[in-house]
Amino acid sequence: MKEQQMAQRSNRWFYQQFPPIRWIAKSIGKDIDFQVIKWNLEMTLVYLRIHQSSAIN
């Protein structure tokens, strides 16, 4: 549950950083939009993990 909330938050952050991606994905179609969301969540989670581990060390 917590990870899902984190994912939603990171998704919102990602779209704030890169608004054109949301627009492009919407214009192409829902299929691509889902792929973009899935990809950006994976990248964001990896990014967060790297930052958490570097913050601990």
mmCIF file of the N, C-alpha and C atoms, coordinates in Angstrom:
data_MODEL
# 
_entry.id   MODEL 
# 
loop_
_atom_site.group_PDB 
_atom_site.id 
_atom_site.type_symbol 
_atom_site.label_atom_id 
_atom_site.label_alt_id 
_atom_site.label_comp_id 
_atom_site.label_asym_id 
_atom_site.label_entity_id 
_atom_site.label_seq_id 
_atom_site.pdbx_PDB_ins_code 
_atom_site.Cartn_x 
_atom_site.Cartn_y 
_atom_site.Cartn_z 
_atom_site.occupancy 
_atom_site.B_iso_or_equiv 
_atom_site.pdbx_formal_charge 
_atom_site.auth_seq_id 
_atom_site.auth_comp_id 
_atom_site.auth_asym_id 
_atom_site.auth_atom_id 
_atom_site.pdbx_PDB_model_num 
ATOM 1   N N  . MET A 1 1  ? 0.839  -1.206 0.000   1.00 0.00 ? 1  MET A N  1 
ATOM 2   C CA . MET A 1 1  ? 0.000  0.000  0.000   1.00 0.00 ? 1  MET A CA 1 
ATOM 3   C C  . MET A 1 1  ? 0.876  1.259  0.000   1.00 0.00 ? 1  MET A C  1 
ATOM 4   N N  . LYS A 1 2  ? 1.883  1.245  0.877   1.00 0.00 ? 2  LYS A N  1 
ATOM 5   C CA . LYS A 1 2  ? 2.766  2.414  0.969   1.00 0.00 ? 2  LYS A CA 1 
ATOM 6   C C  . LYS A 1 2  ? 3.525  2.625  -0.338  1.00 0.00 ? 2  LYS A C  1 
ATOM 7   N N  . GLU A 1 3  ? 3.959  1.521  -0.938  1.00 0.00 ? 3  GLU A N  1 
ATOM 8   C CA . GLU A 1 3  ? 4.706  1.618  -2.195  1.00 0.00 ? 3  GLU A CA 1 
ATOM 9   C C  . GLU A 1 3  ? 3.818  2.170  -3.308  1.00 0.00 ? 3  GLU A C  1 
ATOM 10  N N  . GLN A 1 4  ? 2.524  1.830  -3.251  1.00 0.00 ? 4  GLN A N  1 
ATOM 11  C CA . GLN A 1 4  ? 1.591  2.329  -4.268  1.00 0.00 ? 4  GLN A CA 1 
ATOM 12  C C  . GLN A 1 4  ? 1.438  3.847  -4.133  1.00 0.00 ? 4  GLN A C  1 
ATOM 13  N N  . GLN A 1 5  ? 1.335  4.318  -2.900  1.00 0.00 ? 5  GLN A N  1 
ATOM 14  C CA . GLN A 1 5  ? 1.237  5.765  -2.673  1.00 0.00 ? 5  GLN A CA 1 
ATOM 15  C C  . GLN A 1 5  ? 2.506  6.463  -3.138  1.00 0.00 ? 5  GLN A C  1 
ATOM 16  N N  . MET A 1 6  ? 3.651  5.836  -2.852  1.00 0.00 ? 6  MET A N  1 
ATOM 17  C CA . MET A 1 6  ? 4.924  6.390  -3.269  1.00 0.00 ? 6  MET A CA 1 
ATOM 18  C C  . MET A 1 6  ? 5.000  6.448  -4.789  1.00 0.00 ? 6  MET A C  1 
ATOM 19  N N  . ALA A 1 7  ? 4.490  5.406  -5.420  1.00 0.00 ? 7  ALA A N  1 
ATOM 20  C CA . ALA A 1 7  ? 4.486  5.340  -6.883  1.00 0.00 ? 7  ALA A CA 1 
ATOM 21  C C  . ALA A 1 7  ? 3.636  6.470  -7.463  1.00 0.00 ? 7  ALA A C  1 
ATOM 22  N N  . GLN A 1 8  ? 2.471  6.702  -6.852  1.00 0.00 ? 8  GLN A N  1 
ATOM 23  C CA . GLN A 1 8  ? 1.599  7.782  -7.325  1.00 0.00 ? 8  GLN A CA 1 
ATOM 24  C C  . GLN A 1 8  ? 2.287  9.135  -7.161  1.00 0.00 ? 8  GLN A C  1 
ATOM 25  N N  . ARG A 1 9  ? 2.967  9.305  -6.032  1.00 0.00 ? 9  ARG A N  1 
ATOM 26  C CA . ARG A 1 9  ? 3.653  10.566 -5.765  1.00 0.00 ? 9  ARG A CA 1 
ATOM 27  C C  . ARG A 1 9  ? 4.791  10.780 -6.759  1.00 0.00 ? 9  ARG A C  1 
ATOM 28  N N  . SER A 1 10 ? 5.562  9.718  -7.000  1.00 0.00 ? 10 SER A N  1 
ATOM 29  C CA . SER A 1 10 ? 6.685  9.826  -7.935  1.00 0.00 ? 10 SER A CA 1 
ATOM 30  C C  . SER A 1 10 ? 6.177  10.046 -9.356  1.00 0.00 ? 10 SER A C  1 
ATOM 31  N N  . ASN A 1 11 ? 5.013  9.445  -9.653  1.00 0.00 ? 11 ASN A N  1 
ATOM 32  C CA . ASN A 1 11 ? 4.401  9.624  -10.962 1.00 0.00 ? 11 ASN A CA 1 
ATOM 33  C C  . ASN A 1 11 ? 4.016  11.089 -11.161 1.00 0.00 ? 11 ASN A C  1 
ATOM 34  N N  . ARG A 1 12 ? 3.430  11.678 -10.120 1.00 0.00 ? 12 ARG A N  1 
ATOM 35  C CA . ARG A 1 12 ? 3.054  13.087 -10.166 1.00 0.00 ? 12 ARG A CA 1 
ATOM 36  C C  . ARG A 1 12 ? 4.303  13.952 -10.334 1.00 0.00 ? 12 ARG A C  1 
ATOM 37  N N  . TRP A 1 13 ? 5.352  13.628 -9.588  1.00 0.00 ? 13 TRP A N  1 
ATOM 38  C CA . TRP A 1 13 ? 6.612  14.368 -9.674  1.00 0.00 ? 13 TRP A CA 1 
ATOM 39  C C  . TRP A 1 13 ? 7.189  14.274 -11.082 1.00 0.00 ? 13 TRP A C  1 
ATOM 40  N N  . PHE A 1 14 ? 7.174  13.062 -11.625 1.00 0.00 ? 14 PHE A N  1 
ATOM 41  C CA . PHE A 1 14 ? 7.723  12.831 -12.957 1.00 0.00 ? 14 PHE A CA 1 
ATOM 42  C C  . PHE A 1 14 ? 7.013  13.690 -13.992 1.00 0.00 ? 14 PHE A C  1 
ATOM 43  N N  . TYR A 1 15 ? 5.677  13.730 -13.914 1.00 0.00 ? 15 TYR A N  1 
ATOM 44  C CA . TYR A 1 15 ? 4.907  14.512 -14.887 1.00 0.00 ? 15 TYR A CA 1 
ATOM 45  C C  . TYR A 1 15 ? 5.106  16.013 -14.684 1.00 0.00 ? 15 TYR A C  1 
ATOM 46  N N  . GLN A 1 16 ? 5.419  16.430 -13.456 1.00 0.00 ? 16 GLN A N  1 
ATOM 47  C CA . GLN A 1 16 ? 5.728  17.844 -13.227 1.00 0.00 ? 16 GLN A CA 1 
ATOM 48  C C  . GLN A 1 16 ? 7.067  18.193 -13.864 1.00 0.00 ? 16 GLN A C  1 
ATOM 49  N N  . GLN A 1 17 ? 8.011  17.263 -13.791 1.00 0.00 ? 17 GLN A N  1 
ATOM 50  C CA . GLN A 1 17 ? 9.335  17.480 -14.374 1.00 0.00 ? 17 GLN A CA 1 
ATOM 51  C C  . GLN A 1 17 ? 9.277  17.446 -15.901 1.00 0.00 ? 17 GLN A C  1 
ATOM 52  N N  . PHE A 1 18 ? 8.479  16.506 -16.420 1.00 0.00 ? 18 PHE A N  1 
ATOM 53  C CA . PHE A 1 18 ? 8.441  16.290 -17.868 1.00 0.00 ? 18 PHE A CA 1 
ATOM 54  C C  . PHE A 1 18 ? 7.009  16.312 -18.405 1.00 0.00 ? 18 PHE A C  1 
ATOM 55  N N  . PRO A 1 19 ? 6.334  17.465 -18.341 1.00 0.00 ? 19 PRO A N  1 
ATOM 56  C CA . PRO A 1 19 ? 4.939  17.544 -18.791 1.00 0.00 ? 19 PRO A CA 1 
ATOM 57  C C  . PRO A 1 19 ? 4.717  17.121 -20.242 1.00 0.00 ? 19 PRO A C  1 
ATOM 58  N N  . PRO A 1 20 ? 5.669  17.377 -21.167 1.00 0.00 ? 20 PRO A N  1 
ATOM 59  C CA . PRO A 1 20 ? 5.417  16.995 -22.563 1.00 0.00 ? 20 PRO A CA 1 
ATOM 60  C C  . PRO A 1 20 ? 5.181  15.501 -22.741 1.00 0.00 ? 20 PRO A C  1 
ATOM 61  N N  . ILE A 1 21 ? 5.811  14.673 -21.903 1.00 0.00 ? 21 ILE A N  1 
ATOM 62  C CA . ILE A 1 21 ? 5.650  13.222 -22.031 1.00 0.00 ? 21 ILE A CA 1 
ATOM 63  C C  . ILE A 1 21 ? 4.190  12.840 -21.836 1.00 0.00 ? 21 ILE A C  1 
ATOM 64  N N  . ARG A 1 22 ? 3.545  13.460 -20.839 1.00 0.00 ? 22 ARG A N  1 
ATOM 65  C CA . ARG A 1 22 ? 2.134  13.180 -20.580 1.00 0.00 ? 22 ARG A CA 1 
ATOM 66  C C  . ARG A 1 22 ? 1.298  13.557 -21.805 1.00 0.00 ? 22 ARG A C  1 
ATOM 67  N N  . TRP A 1 23 ? 1.580  14.722 -22.360 1.00 0.00 ? 23 TRP A N  1 
ATOM 68  C CA . TRP A 1 23 ? 0.825  15.213 -23.514 1.00 0.00 ? 23 TRP A CA 1 
ATOM 69  C C  . TRP A 1 23 ? 1.032  14.311 -24.718 1.00 0.00 ? 23 TRP A C  1 
ATOM 70  N N  . ILE A 1 24 ? 2.288  13.940 -24.986 1.00 0.00 ? 24 ILE A N  1 
ATOM 71  C CA . ILE A 1 24 ? 2.599  13.057 -26.119 1.00 0.00 ? 24 ILE A CA 1 
ATOM 72  C C  . ILE A 1 24 ? 1.900  11.714 -25.940 1.00 0.00 ? 24 ILE A C  1 
ATOM 73  N N  . ALA A 1 25 ? 2.008  11.154 -24.744 1.00 0.00 ? 25 ALA A N  1 
ATOM 74  C CA . ALA A 1 25 ? 1.403  9.851  -24.462 1.00 0.00 ? 25 ALA A CA 1 
ATOM 75  C C  . ALA A 1 25 ? -0.108 9.907  -24.661 1.00 0.00 ? 25 ALA A C  1 
ATOM 76  N N  . LYS A 1 26 ? -0.731 10.980 -24.189 1.00 0.00 ? 26 LYS A N  1 
ATOM 77  C CA . LYS A 1 26 ? -2.183 11.120 -24.338 1.00 0.00 ? 26 LYS A CA 1 
ATOM 78  C C  . LYS A 1 26 ? -2.566 11.230 -25.804 1.00 0.00 ? 26 LYS A C  1 
ATOM 79  N N  . SER A 1 27 ? -1.776 11.958 -26.569 1.00 0.00 ? 27 SER A N  1 
ATOM 80  C CA . SER A 1 27 ? -2.104 12.162 -27.980 1.00 0.00 ? 27 SER A CA 1 
ATOM 81  C C  . SER A 1 27 ? -1.921 10.872 -28.779 1.00 0.00 ? 27 SER A C  1 
ATOM 82  N N  . ILE A 1 28 ? -0.960 10.042 -28.363 1.00 0.00 ? 28 ILE A N  1 
ATOM 83  C CA . ILE A 1 28 ? -0.741 8.777  -29.081 1.00 0.00 ? 28 ILE A CA 1 
ATOM 84  C C  . ILE A 1 28 ? -1.809 7.757  -28.698 1.00 0.00 ? 28 ILE A C  1 
ATOM 85  N N  . GLY A 1 29 ? -2.049 7.619  -27.404 1.00 0.00 ? 29 GLY A N  1 
ATOM 86  C CA . GLY A 1 29 ? -3.066 6.669  -26.970 1.00 0.00 ? 29 GLY A CA 1 
ATOM 87  C C  . GLY A 1 29 ? -2.788 6.097  -25.600 1.00 0.00 ? 29 GLY A C  1 
ATOM 88  N N  . LYS A 1 30 ? -3.815 5.465  -25.042 1.00 0.00 ? 30 LYS A N  1 
ATOM 89  C CA . LYS A 1 30 ? -3.744 4.945  -23.678 1.00 0.00 ? 30 LYS A CA 1 
ATOM 90  C C  . LYS A 1 30 ? -2.687 3.849  -23.528 1.00 0.00 ? 30 LYS A C  1 
ATOM 91  N N  . ASP A 1 31 ? -2.514 3.033  -24.553 1.00 0.00 ? 31 ASP A N  1 
ATOM 92  C CA . ASP A 1 31 ? -1.537 1.944  -24.497 1.00 0.00 ? 31 ASP A CA 1 
ATOM 93  C C  . ASP A 1 31 ? -0.144 2.478  -24.204 1.00 0.00 ? 31 ASP A C  1 
ATOM 94  N N  . ILE A 1 32 ? 0.241  3.478  -24.976 1.00 0.00 ? 32 ILE A N  1 
ATOM 95  C CA . ILE A 1 32 ? 1.558  4.084  -24.821 1.00 0.00 ? 32 ILE A CA 1 
ATOM 96  C C  . ILE A 1 32 ? 1.642  4.777  -23.464 1.00 0.00 ? 32 ILE A C  1 
ATOM 97  N N  . ASP A 1 33 ? 0.558  5.446  -23.078 1.00 0.00 ? 33 ASP A N  1 
ATOM 98  C CA . ASP A 1 33 ? 0.509  6.153  -21.805 1.00 0.00 ? 33 ASP A CA 1 
ATOM 99  C C  . ASP A 1 33 ? 0.841  5.199  -20.666 1.00 0.00 ? 33 ASP A C  1 
ATOM 100 N N  . PHE A 1 34 ? 0.245  4.007  -20.707 1.00 0.00 ? 34 PHE A N  1 
ATOM 101 C CA . PHE A 1 34 ? 0.496  3.012  -19.668 1.00 0.00 ? 34 PHE A CA 1 
ATOM 102 C C  . PHE A 1 34 ? 1.964  2.598  -19.668 1.00 0.00 ? 34 PHE A C  1 
ATOM 103 N N  . GLN A 1 35 ? 2.521  2.401  -20.857 1.00 0.00 ? 35 GLN A N  1 
ATOM 104 C CA . GLN A 1 35 ? 3.932  2.019  -20.972 1.00 0.00 ? 35 GLN A CA 1 
ATOM 105 C C  . GLN A 1 35 ? 4.835  3.109  -20.403 1.00 0.00 ? 35 GLN A C  1 
ATOM 106 N N  . VAL A 1 36 ? 4.520  4.350  -20.709 1.00 0.00 ? 36 VAL A N  1 
ATOM 107 C CA . VAL A 1 36 ? 5.316  5.474  -20.213 1.00 0.00 ? 36 VAL A CA 1 
ATOM 108 C C  . VAL A 1 36 ? 5.250  5.535  -18.693 1.00 0.00 ? 36 VAL A C  1 
ATOM 109 N N  . ILE A 1 37 ? 4.035  5.376  -18.145 1.00 0.00 ? 37 ILE A N  1 
ATOM 110 C CA . ILE A 1 37 ? 3.861  5.399  -16.692 1.00 0.00 ? 37 ILE A CA 1 
ATOM 111 C C  . ILE A 1 37 ? 4.653  4.265  -16.049 1.00 0.00 ? 37 ILE A C  1 
ATOM 112 N N  . LYS A 1 38 ? 4.519  3.058  -16.628 1.00 0.00 ? 38 LYS A N  1 
ATOM 113 C CA . LYS A 1 38 ? 5.216  1.889  -16.094 1.00 0.00 ? 38 LYS A CA 1 
ATOM 114 C C  . LYS A 1 38 ? 6.725  2.127  -16.122 1.00 0.00 ? 38 LYS A C  1 
ATOM 115 N N  . TRP A 1 39 ? 7.218  2.629  -17.242 1.00 0.00 ? 39 TRP A N  1 
ATOM 116 C CA . TRP A 1 39 ? 8.651  2.882  -17.391 1.00 0.00 ? 39 TRP A CA 1 
ATOM 117 C C  . TRP A 1 39 ? 9.127  3.955  -16.418 1.00 0.00 ? 39 TRP A C  1 
ATOM 118 N N  . ASN A 1 40 ? 8.376  5.040  -16.327 1.00 0.00 ? 40 ASN A N  1 
ATOM 119 C CA . ASN A 1 40 ? 8.837  6.136  -15.464 1.00 0.00 ? 40 ASN A CA 1 
ATOM 120 C C  . ASN A 1 40 ? 8.773  5.748  -13.995 1.00 0.00 ? 40 ASN A C  1 
ATOM 121 N N  . LEU A 1 41 ? 7.812  4.881  -13.624 1.00 0.00 ? 41 LEU A N  1 
ATOM 122 C CA . LEU A 1 41 ? 7.756  4.403  -12.242 1.00 0.00 ? 41 LEU A CA 1 
ATOM 123 C C  . LEU A 1 41 ? 8.964  3.542  -11.925 1.00 0.00 ? 41 LEU A C  1 
ATOM 124 N N  . GLU A 1 42 ? 9.316  2.655  -12.848 1.00 0.00 ? 42 GLU A N  1 
ATOM 125 C CA . GLU A 1 42 ? 10.483 1.794  -12.642 1.00 0.00 ? 42 GLU A CA 1 
ATOM 126 C C  . GLU A 1 42 ? 11.736 2.647  -12.485 1.00 0.00 ? 42 GLU A C  1 
ATOM 127 N N  . MET A 1 43 ? 11.893 3.632  -13.358 1.00 0.00 ? 43 MET A N  1 
ATOM 128 C CA . MET A 1 43 ? 13.069 4.496  -13.311 1.00 0.00 ? 43 MET A CA 1 
ATOM 129 C C  . MET A 1 43 ? 13.093 5.319  -12.019 1.00 0.00 ? 43 MET A C  1 
ATOM 130 N N  . THR A 1 44 ? 11.918 5.807  -11.615 1.00 0.00 ? 44 THR A N  1 
ATOM 131 C CA . THR A 1 44 ? 11.836 6.626  -10.404 1.00 0.00 ? 44 THR A CA 1 
ATOM 132 C C  . THR A 1 44 ? 12.160 5.802  -9.168  1.00 0.00 ? 44 THR A C  1 
ATOM 133 N N  . LEU A 1 45 ? 11.648 4.566  -9.118  1.00 0.00 ? 45 LEU A N  1 
ATOM 134 C CA . LEU A 1 45 ? 11.924 3.697  -7.973  1.00 0.00 ? 45 LEU A CA 1 
ATOM 135 C C  . LEU A 1 45 ? 13.407 3.366  -7.893  1.00 0.00 ? 45 LEU A C  1 
ATOM 136 N N  . VAL A 1 46 ? 14.023 3.113  -9.026  1.00 0.00 ? 46 VAL A N  1 
ATOM 137 C CA . VAL A 1 46 ? 15.471 2.869  -9.063  1.00 0.00 ? 46 VAL A CA 1 
ATOM 138 C C  . VAL A 1 46 ? 16.213 4.111  -8.566  1.00 0.00 ? 46 VAL A C  1 
ATOM 139 N N  . TYR A 1 47 ? 15.790 5.263  -9.059  1.00 0.00 ? 47 TYR A N  1 
ATOM 140 C CA . TYR A 1 47 ? 16.389 6.545  -8.668  1.00 0.00 ? 47 TYR A CA 1 
ATOM 141 C C  . TYR A 1 47 ? 16.266 6.770  -7.158  1.00 0.00 ? 47 TYR A C  1 
ATOM 142 N N  . LEU A 1 48 ? 15.061 6.500  -6.619  1.00 0.00 ? 48 LEU A N  1 
ATOM 143 C CA . LEU A 1 48 ? 14.838 6.668  -5.180  1.00 0.00 ? 48 LEU A CA 1 
ATOM 144 C C  . LEU A 1 48 ? 15.707 5.705  -4.383  1.00 0.00 ? 48 LEU A C  1 
ATOM 145 N N  . ARG A 1 49 ? 15.823 4.465  -4.859  1.00 0.00 ? 49 ARG A N  1 
ATOM 146 C CA . ARG A 1 49 ? 16.634 3.463  -4.167  1.00 0.00 ? 49 ARG A CA 1 
ATOM 147 C C  . ARG A 1 49 ? 18.093 3.902  -4.109  1.00 0.00 ? 49 ARG A C  1 
ATOM 148 N N  . ILE A 1 50 ? 18.589 4.422  -5.215  1.00 0.00 ? 50 ILE A N  1 
ATOM 149 C CA . ILE A 1 50 ? 19.977 4.891  -5.271  1.00 0.00 ? 50 ILE A CA 1 
ATOM 150 C C  . ILE A 1 50 ? 20.176 6.029  -4.263  1.00 0.00 ? 50 ILE A C  1 
ATOM 151 N N  . HIS A 1 51 ? 19.218 6.945  -4.222  1.00 0.00 ? 51 HIS A N  1 
ATOM 152 C CA . HIS A 1 51 ? 19.336 8.086  -3.324  1.00 0.00 ? 51 HIS A CA 1 
ATOM 153 C C  . HIS A 1 51 ? 19.202 7.685  -1.867  1.00 0.00 ? 51 HIS A C  1 
ATOM 154 N N  . GLN A 1 52 ? 18.324 6.723  -1.580  1.00 0.00 ? 52 GLN A N  1 
ATOM 155 C CA . GLN A 1 52 ? 18.165 6.247  -0.208  1.00 0.00 ? 52 GLN A CA 1 
ATOM 156 C C  . GLN A 1 52 ? 19.446 5.577  0.269   1.00 0.00 ? 52 GLN A C  1 
ATOM 157 N N  . SER A 1 53 ? 20.028 4.743  -0.575  1.00 0.00 ? 53 SER A N  1 
ATOM 158 C CA . SER A 1 53 ? 21.245 4.026  -0.184  1.00 0.00 ? 53 SER A CA 1 
ATOM 159 C C  . SER A 1 53 ? 22.417 4.996  -0.023  1.00 0.00 ? 53 SER A C  1 
ATOM 160 N N  . SER A 1 54 ? 22.481 6.022  -0.874  1.00 0.00 ? 54 SER A N  1 
ATOM 161 C CA . SER A 1 54 ? 23.575 6.991  -0.763  1.00 0.00 ? 54 SER A CA 1 
ATOM 162 C C  . SER A 1 54 ? 23.366 7.900  0.454   1.00 0.00 ? 54 SER A C  1 
ATOM 163 N N  . ALA A 1 55 ? 22.108 8.116  0.836   1.00 0.00 ? 55 ALA A N  1 
ATOM 164 C CA . ALA A 1 55 ? 21.811 8.926  2.016   1.00 0.00 ? 55 ALA A CA 1 
ATOM 165 C C  . ALA A 1 55 ? 22.192 8.172  3.293   1.00 0.00 ? 55 ALA A C  1 
ATOM 166 N N  . ILE A 1 56 ? 22.005 6.863  3.282   1.00 0.00 ? 56 ILE A N  1 
ATOM 167 C CA . ILE A 1 56 ? 22.337 6.029  4.443   1.00 0.00 ? 56 ILE A CA 1 
ATOM 168 C C  . ILE A 1 56 ? 23.851 5.960  4.629   1.00 0.00 ? 56 ILE A C  1 
ATOM 169 N N  . ASN A 1 57 ? 24.572 5.787  3.534   1.00 0.00 ? 57 ASN A N  1 
ATOM 170 C CA . ASN A 1 57 ? 26.036 5.609  3.627   1.00 0.00 ? 57 ASN A CA 1 
ATOM 171 C C  . ASN A 1 57 ? 26.743 6.922  3.969   1.00 0.00 ? 57 ASN A C  1 
# 
